[in-house]
Amino acid sequence: MPITTHRHGTGRRRYREVVLGASAHPRGEPPAVPRRPSNVVAGVVLDASPHLLVLSTADGEVRLPMLPGTTIWHGERGGLAALRPGREVIVRPSADGLGAARVWVDIGRVTGTIQACGRNTVEVDMGPHRGRTHVVIPPHALGHVLVRHPRLEPGYLIDVICVRSADGPMAFRPGTSQPGHRPADLASPEPGAAVPETMHGTATWFGGATYEPRPGSGGAGMGGERPFTLAGEAGVAYPAVDPEGEAGGCSDAPSGCVALPYLSIGSDLVLHNSCADRSSALPVIECGCMAARFCDRCVTCDTSPRGRLGELTPAAFVALGGDLDKGCFNTVLRNSVPRAAEG
């Protein structure tokens, strides 16, 4: 029987605990007491009124009261009309959990290397796990995108926040500033560079787009385009997954501009949102080889050091206090050494 990622990751965590000990905190670092991640609801709209939002979720039907201050994003600030049945949403409940505080409708993100450009479309390679897609850049969004992505040319990186449409992902705003280098020109740290126990940088999110699966990528034969990640899943794509053995890394992934420890799929990371003061332990669910190609900063609440430390799934990003339409938050990352399960 094939070994699943969950079982494989659990075994590696147990081996690591035997070597490093069962402390839940890195050696020499006292446990922090940040706010816990908030609850997030991801689902498909069944019905919406000025007073109630009804969703179909993985756990069944969910009803969330609409509040006077509820904000709805659908490319820009939207109204109740954006909550059409069949559309996918991510909802951040209010602080008391009694209603919907923020709702993102059909939001997606495309991050990758530009392959070709048309009149109002850009073909993007999103990496070996996510395949390729095309992004529509409508005239009203082009100027905004060009301010932060002036080189819409093959070989350069692109990162845009999108809305799903019948024509594919439609860009509405840049997710970050375009790096001034091609991916192959990234200045990586020295091979012997020290890896600190606590790392500071940027956390972004990924998902919500459709792709054309590559042969042998695991997505072939799925019946056309499909979402490449479940919005409600909690996890992180990590830029330094070990490419050796069964760790799950990408053989052609760059080392990035930040010295990070090699980990495997199934490892746990503790990510702290410095802007919202929330922390959470998240499993590594994918190789974040595309995040390793970016050497940018986040300025959500301060100017972060350069480098992306992880790409979160939409639910994990929102749970840690991030706003999907802003695209990033300043983060602190450390390895988690969880206690062994009983037995």
Secondary structure, DSSP 8 states (H G I E B T S, - for coil): ----HHHHHHHHHHHHHHHH-S-SS-TT------B-----EEEEEEEE-SSEEEEEETTEEEEEEEEEEEEEESSSEE-GGG--TT-EEEEEE-TTSSSEEEEEESEEEEEEEEEEE-SSEEEEE--TTT-EEEEE--HHHHHHHHHH----STTSEEEEEEE--TTS-EEEEESS---SS-GGG-----TT----SEEEEEEEE-B--B-B--TTSS-TTSSS--BSS-TT---EEETTB--STTS---TT----SS----B-TT-EEEEEETTTTEEEEEEEEEE-TTGGG------SSS---SSEEEEE-HHHHHHTT--TTT--EEEEEEE--------
